[in-house]
């Protein structure tokens, strides 16, 4: 999540808006990205409220001022998709590191136990970055996907669509945590499992211990 928010701020800076930088949010320090409600309270509420089935939360959104972008429309799309792009890049890096660690440990057996532990960490990194990327593509304001969707709609529809942002978190919670919304949410997230299965088939020969996702 830190990389995701940093990417938004960095992309905004490159598009002409220095708001995030001036407010100290263009940083890798995770403390700066903690929101008391979204990062702490909501995960606890959703976890205990669902009996341990769901935990949902997020980082503090990076502040941007689209009025400062050199090109409003292009800047808005680039900044919105930057976080998703960095999560996809991190997922690819995690997969490559799994392979590299496997090759290194077979060349240097002394690395075996430590490399196996890091491989499992990279598997979770792959999974969570894929989850964040696909989740943030949901076309529900204010999620990142909505900043692309609004430009695909006629102006009048786009305005009404953006007003849905007042209820965005509620809509997301209904999708994630209720029997009514979960089938829709699961269908949207299906690409995560497809990509994860493809990655698993690719890197399994390099694993030093059974994958944490075998039998998924």
C-alpha positions, 0 to 999 in steps of 0.5 A, spaced: 500 500 500 505 504 501 508 503 494 501 504 491 500 511 494 507 513 493 506 512 486 500 516 486 504 522 489 510 521 484 506 521 478 502 527 480 509 530 481 511 528 474 504 531 471 505 538 475 502 537 482 507 538 488 501 537 493 503 530 496 511 532 496 509 539 499 505 535 505 510 530 506 506 524 503 512 523 497 515 518 502 516 510 503 515 511 511 509 507 512 507 511 518 505 517 513 500 513 510 496 510 516 489 513 516 486 512 523 480 509 520 481 506 514 488 503 516 486 501 523 479 501 525 476 499 519 480 492 518 478 491 526 471 492 525 470 488 518 474 482 521 470 482 528 464 484 524 464 478 519 467 473 524 474 473 522 472 471 514 473 478 512 478 484 513 478 490 509 482 497 510 486 501 506 492 507 506 491 514 507 489 517 500 495 521 497 492 528 496 493 531 489 490 537 486 488 535 479 488 543 477 495 543 477 496 537 472 499 540 465 493 536 462 487 535 466 485 529 463 491 525 461 494 527 468 488 524 472 488 518 468 496 517 469 496 519 476 490 514 478 493 508 474 500 509 477 498 505 483 495 499 480 501 499 475 506 499 481 503 493 484 503 489 477 510 491 477 511 489 484 508 482 483 512 481 477 518 482 481 516 477 486 515 472 481 522 473 478 525 473 485 522 466 487 525 463 481 532 467 482 532 464 489 531 457 487 536 458 482 541 461 487 539 456 493 541 450 488 547 453 486 549 455 494 545 449 498 547 453 504 542 458 502 536 453 502 532 454 508 533 462 508 531 462 501 525 458 502 522 463 507 524 469 502 520 465 497 514 464 501 514 471 503 515 473 495 509 468 494 505 473 499 507 479 495 505 476 489 498 475 491 497 481 495 500 486 489 495 482 484 489 483 489 491 490 490 491 492 482 485 488 480 481 491 486 483 498 485 480 497 478 473 497 480 469 502 477 467 505 484 468 512 486 473 514 489 477 507 487 482 508 481 478 505 476 473 510 477 478 515 474 478 512 467 471 510 467 468 517 468 471 519 462 468 513 458 461 516 460 457 522 457 458 528 461 451 528 464 452 521 466 459 522 468 457 527 473 452 523 477 457 517 477 462 521 480 457 523 486 456 516 487 463 517 491 459 519 497 457 512 498 463 509 495 466 505 501 459 503 503 458 500 496 465 496 497 463 494 503 457 491 501 461 487 495 466 485 500 462 483 506 455 481 504 452 475 501 449 479 496 455 483 494 460 477 494 458 473 488 459 480 484 466 481 488 469 474 487 467 474 479 471 481 479 477 478 482 477 472 478 483 474 474 487 474 480 486 467 481 487 466 474 494 469 474 496 466 480 495 459 477 499 461 471 505 464 476 504 458 480 505 453 474 511 457 472 515 458 478 513 451 482 519 448 479 524 453 482 520 452 489 525 450 495 518 448 499 511 446 497 507 453 495 503 456 500 498 456 494 498 449 492 491 446 493 488 453 492 
